[in-house]
Amino acid sequence: MALNHPAGEELFIMEGDAAIAGARLEKGDYLYTPPDFKHSVKSEHGCIILFVVPEEVEIL
């Protein structure tokens, strides 16, 4: 499943790890994605992510 963020997004990895937009992120990592950026999210061991999205996310 892919997601589109019409107004961009900011995210912070609180626990665990995730693969987002080709980047492997771990606890404490921050990622900004620009408006209309499409990506998927995967986690092998589970994670808790704080998302800041100024506009509703579209599921593609």
C-alpha positions, 0 to 999 in steps of 0.5 A: 500500500502506498500513501500520498501526502498532499501537504507533505508530512513530518515524522519522528520514529519513537520506537523500533525501526521502519523503511520509508521512501527507501530510507531505513529509520531508527528510534530518534530519526526524523524525516520530512517529505514534501507535498505530493510525495508518495511512499510506503512504510514497512517495519520488520520488528514493529515501530511507533511513529509520530506523524504530523500531517497538515492535510488528510493522507490519501491511500493509493 
